[in-house]
Structure formats: structure tokens, C-alpha cells
């Protein structure tokens, strides 16, 4: 199995585990960000690791990784085009009429 570059393997494994739990509860689609925040809760609150940090930018890479590597997970997360979407960094399209 190939993990996403720069993301610790234990983060990837726990994210995949949580995504598969959500899928097993009957959800056909779910939010990668919600799972990432649940992951934070697990480490910071349940395990008491006050120093645990996970970058918000990991959610898209983790979602793509889970759908590629885990059976039955393809299409579970909504994926947006990463390149040349026509939007600026805040998600806005430039106005053509200006």
C-alpha cells in the first residue's frame, strides 16, 4: 500500500478506519473534513494528546487515497478538480463583465 507523501501512516490508517465505519453505517457519501475533525477529537480529547496537529489540507489527499486504496470506498467522497478550476484561492470565479 502506498501512503500519501508527507502524511504520517498512523493518520492515514485511522482516517481510513473512520471512513470505513461511516460507510458501514449506510452512508453512500460523506465529508472528508468531518472525518479529519473526528480524527483530531480522537487524538486530542480521547487520547489526551494536546500536541497533536493535523493539517486541514490533508483532507483532500486522504480522501483520494482512501478511495484509491480501500475496497468499496470509490466515490465515497466528493472530489473537485485540483488544477485550473477557474476559481481563485477563495473559491470565486473572476467576473467576465468587469
TORLO-37221 format. One record per residue: x, y, z of N, C-alpha, C in turn. Coordinates in steps of 0.2 Angstrom, whole numbers, plus 2048, in hexadecimal, padded with zeros to 3 digits. Layout:
// residues N
XYZXYZXYZ ...
This chain:
// residues 98
8047FA800800800800804806800 80380B7FC8068117FB8038177FF 80681A80480381F808804826805 80082B806801831803808834806 80B83780281283A804811840809 81484080E81484581380F844819 80B83F81880683E81E808838821 80883882880A83282C80682C82B 80982682A8058208297FF81F82E 8018218357FB81F83A7F5824839 7F682A8367F182E8347ED82C82F 7F082982A7ED8268247E9820826 7EC81C82A7E881682C7E2817830 7E381C8357DD81E8397D7821835 7D98268307D582982C7D1824828 7D481F8257D18198217CD815825 7CF81482B7CA8108307C4814831 7C481A8337BE81E8347BA81F82E 7BD8208287B98208227B5819821 7B88148227B580D8217B080C826 7B080F82C7AB80E8317A581282F 7A681882C7A181D82A79D819824 7A181681F79E81281A79A80C81C 79D809821799803824792805827 79280B82978B80E82C78680F827 78880F82078381081B784816817 78981A81978A82081578D81F80E 78A82180978D820802792826801 79282B80479783180379783480A 79D83780B79E83B8117A4840811 7A58448167A98498167B0847818 7B58488147BC8468167BE84B81C 7BC85181C7BE8568217BB854828 7B58518277B184F82E7B5849831 7B884582D7BC83F82F7C2842832 7C584782E7CC84A8317CB84D838 7C58508397C485383F7C284E845 7BF8498437BE8438477C5840849 7C98408457D083D8467D484284B 7D384884A7D684D84F7D384C856 7CC84B8567C984985D7CC843860 7CD83E85C7CF83885E7D6839862 7DB83C85E7E183D8617E2842867 7DE8488667DF84D86B7DA84C871 7D484A8707D08498767D0842879 7CF83D8747CE8368777D5834879 7DA8358767E18338787E583887C 7E283E87C7E68438807EC84687D 7ED8458777F38488747F284F872 7F48548767F385B8757F785E870 7FC85A86E80185C86980085A862 7FB8558617F985385B7F7858856 7FA8588507F885D84B7F7859845 7F285B8417F185883A7EE85E836 7F185F8307F086482B7E9863828 7E58688277DF8688247E086681D 7E586881A7E68668137E785F811 7E885B8177E88538167E2850814 7DC8538157D68508137D584E80C 7D78528077D68508007DB84A7FE 7E184B8017E68457FF7E483F802 7E183F8097DF83980C7D9836809 7D483B8077CE8388037D08347FD 7D48377F97D78347F37DA82E7F4 7DE82E7F97E28287FB7DD8227FD 7D88238017D481E8047D081B7FE 7CD8207F97CA81D7F47CE8197EF 7D481A7EF7D98177EA7DB8107ED 7DC8107F47DF80A7F77DA8057FB 7D48087FD7D08048017CA8017FD 7C97FB7FD7C37F87F97BD7FA7FB 7B87FC7F67B27FE7F87B18057FA 7B78097F97B78107FB7B68157F5 7B78127EF7B78177E97B181B7E9 7B18217E87AB8267E87A98287EE 7AC8267F47A98287FA7A982F7FC 7AF8327F97B08397FB7AF83D7F4 7AC8437F47AC8477EF7B384A7ED 7B584A7E77BC84C7E67BB8527E1 7BF8577E27BF85D7DD7C585D7D9 7C585F7D37CB8607CF7D08647D3 7D68627D37DB8667D77DF86B7D2 7DE86A7CC7E286E7C77DE8737C3 7DF8797C27DC87D7BD7D487D7BE 7D287E7C37CA87E7C47C78847C2 7CB88A7C17C88907BF7C68947C5 7C88927CB7C68957D17CD8987D4 7CC89D7D87D28A07DC7D389C7E2 7D889E7E67D989A7EC7D389A7F1 7CE89E7F17C989F7F57C389B7F2 7C38987EC7BE8957EA7B98997E5 7BB89F7E47B78A47DF7BA8A37D8 7B58A47D47B68A47CD7B78AC7CB 7BC8AD7C77BD8B47C57B78B67C1 7B58BD7C17AF8BF7BD7B18C17B6 7AE8BE7B27AF8C07AB7AD8C77A8 7A88CA7AC7A58D07AA7A98D67AD 7AE8D57B07B28DB7B37B88DD7AE 
